[in-house]
Amino acid sequence: SGPAVEPLLATAGAIVVEGEFRLGGQEHFYLESNTTLAVPTEGGGLALHTSTQAVAKTQNLVAHVCAIPAHKVVCHMRRMGGGFGGKETRSVPFSCAVAA
């Protein structure tokens, strides 16, 4: 068993997004997960803690989706390897959804 998330989801102001996401095309099966945590910052910006290989792409598309200048989106990520680019494009839609 993991941490009790139900009380956190019931917190006033919490936003819960539910549904399905289907991605038809796939050239490799990637086992690693895609994660993003979006934290609002002073002045209407966002700090994204994300697992991506495309930091600039993530920054620009999140800025576009949120209608804020790209310089207000700061991406934080740990160094990662990967020779197939599985986190180059596939992680960006999740970052956009979390930020929105």
N, C-alpha and C positions, 0 to 999 in steps of 0.2 A: 504494500500500500504506500501511497505517496502522501504529499501534504494535502490538507483539507482545502480544496479550492472553492467549494460551494459557498462558504461564508464570504470569501473575497468577491465572488461573482454577484452576490446579493448586496454588496456595498453600494450605497447611493452614489450615482454618477458613473458606475462601472458600465462599460459598453461591451456587450457580448454579441459576437458575430457568429451566426450558425449557418450552415448550408453545405453545399457540395461544390467542389471545383474539379473539373475534368480537363486533362491536358492530353489531347489525342496523339500528337507526334512524339516519338521518343527514340533516340538513337542508342542510348545506354540506360541501364537501370542503376540509378544512383541510390546508394543506401543511406548516405548522410542526410540529416534533416536540414531544412531551411528555417532559420529563426530570425526574428526581428523584434526588438523592443524599441518603441518610440517614446521619447521623453520630451515633453514640451520644455522649452527654455525661455529665458527672458527675451522680450522683444519679439515674440511671435515666431520663434524658431523651433527647430526640432533637433534633438540628438538621437541618432539611430545607432543602436548596437545591433549589428547585423552579421550574418554569415554569408558573405558574398566574395566573389573574385572580381567584381566590377563596381568598385566604389564610386567612380565618377558617374557611371550609368545610373546607379541607385540614387545618388544625390540629385541628379538632374530630373529623373522621372518622378521622384517623390516631391520635389519642388514644384513640378508641373501639376501633379495631381492635387497638391495642397494649395496651389496658386500663391506660392511665396517665392521670393528670390532664392536661387540656388545657394548663395552664400549664407543663408540662414539654416541650411540643412548640413549638419556635421555628422559624418559617418565614422563610427568606431568599429573596428574589426580586429580580430586576432589574425596573426599571420597564418596562412594555410597553404597547403600544397594542392596538388590536383593537376593531372595532366590532360584531363578530358574537358575541362571547362564547365562542369555540371553546375557550378554555382555562379557562372558568369551571367546567364540570362534567366535561369529558372527561379532564382531567388527574388528577382526584382518585383514581380507582381505581388508577392506576399509582403514585401516591404511597403509597397504603395498602399495595399489594403490596410495594413496595420497603421500607417501614418495618417490615412484619411479618417 
